[in-house]
Amino acid sequence: MGFFDRLTGTEHPDRATAPRSAQEVRAALLALNGPDVPFVVRGGDAEGADLVAEWRISDPAWHTFFVRTQVSRVTQFRMRLVPASRAGSR
């Protein structure tokens, strides 16, 4: 792990881990979607990426006697899957 990897939080897999194809990684990330998760993984053509993961953080907003949930923050990760430069082939 290099100096900048520590700053950015980048972790590399063990050398014994076999790299996966871009299609396998895409399918695995899209399979994470579900009704019980606070995020969504979707295609990112509109944003110029292969995939976009959005994590919506909800905060309660109080109005008179009722509680309503409104999205206050959205964290978005744009991913590009590049088959030629796999992370495991340092």
C-alpha positions in Angstrom: 0.0 0.0 0.0 1.5 3.3 -1.1 1.3 6.7 0.6 -1.5 8.1 -1.5 -3.5 4.8 -1.1 -3.5 5.5 2.6 -4.7 9.0 2.1 -7.5 8.0 -0.2 -8.5 4.8 1.6 -7.6 2.6 -1.4 -7.2 -1.0 -0.6 -5.8 -3.6 -3.1 -6.8 -7.3 -3.1 -4.3 -10.0 -2.3 -2.2 -11.1 -5.1 -3.8 -14.6 -5.0 -7.2 -13.0 -5.8 -8.2 -13.6 -9.4 -9.4 -10.5 -11.2 -12.9 -10.4 -12.5 -14.2 -9.1 -15.8 -15.9 -5.7 -16.1 -19.2 -7.5 -16.8 -18.9 -9.6 -13.7 -18.1 -6.6 -11.5 -21.0 -4.7 -13.1 -23.5 -7.5 -12.5 -22.3 -8.0 -8.9 -22.7 -4.3 -8.1 -26.1 -4.0 -9.7 -27.2 -7.1 -7.7 -26.6 -5.2 -4.5 -29.9 -3.2 -5.0 -32.8 -4.2 -2.9 -35.7 -2.8 -0.9 -33.9 -3.0 2.5 -30.7 -1.0 1.5 -30.3 2.8 1.8 -28.5 3.0 -1.5 -29.1 2.4 -5.2 -26.6 1.3 -7.9 -27.6 2.2 -11.4 -26.2 2.8 -14.8 -24.3 6.1 -15.1 -24.6 6.9 -18.8 -26.0 10.4 -18.1 -23.1 11.2 -15.7 -20.4 9.9 -18.0 -19.7 6.8 -15.9 -20.3 3.1 -16.2 -22.2 2.9 -12.8 -23.4 5.3 -10.2 -24.0 4.4 -6.6 -26.1 6.8 -4.5 -26.4 6.7 -0.8 -29.4 8.7 0.5 -29.2 9.8 4.1 -32.6 10.7 5.6 -33.1 13.0 8.5 -36.4 13.5 10.3 -38.1 16.8 9.7 -40.6 17.9 12.4 -43.7 19.7 11.3 -46.4 20.4 13.9 -47.4 16.9 15.3 -46.3 14.8 12.3 -43.0 13.4 11.4 -42.0 13.3 7.8 -38.8 12.0 6.3 -37.0 14.1 3.8 -33.7 13.4 2.1 -31.1 15.8 3.3 -27.9 14.4 1.8 -27.0 12.3 -1.2 -23.6 10.9 -1.5 -22.8 9.8 -5.1 -20.0 7.5 -6.3 -19.3 7.5 -10.0 -17.5 4.3 -11.2 -15.7 3.6 -14.4 -14.9 -0.1 -15.2 -11.7 -0.2 -17.2 -10.9 -3.8 -18.2 -7.4 -3.0 -19.5 -6.2 -1.6 -16.1 -7.3 -4.0 -13.4 -6.6 -3.0 -9.8 -5.2 -6.5 -9.0 -2.4 -6.2 -11.6 -0.4 -3.5 -9.8 
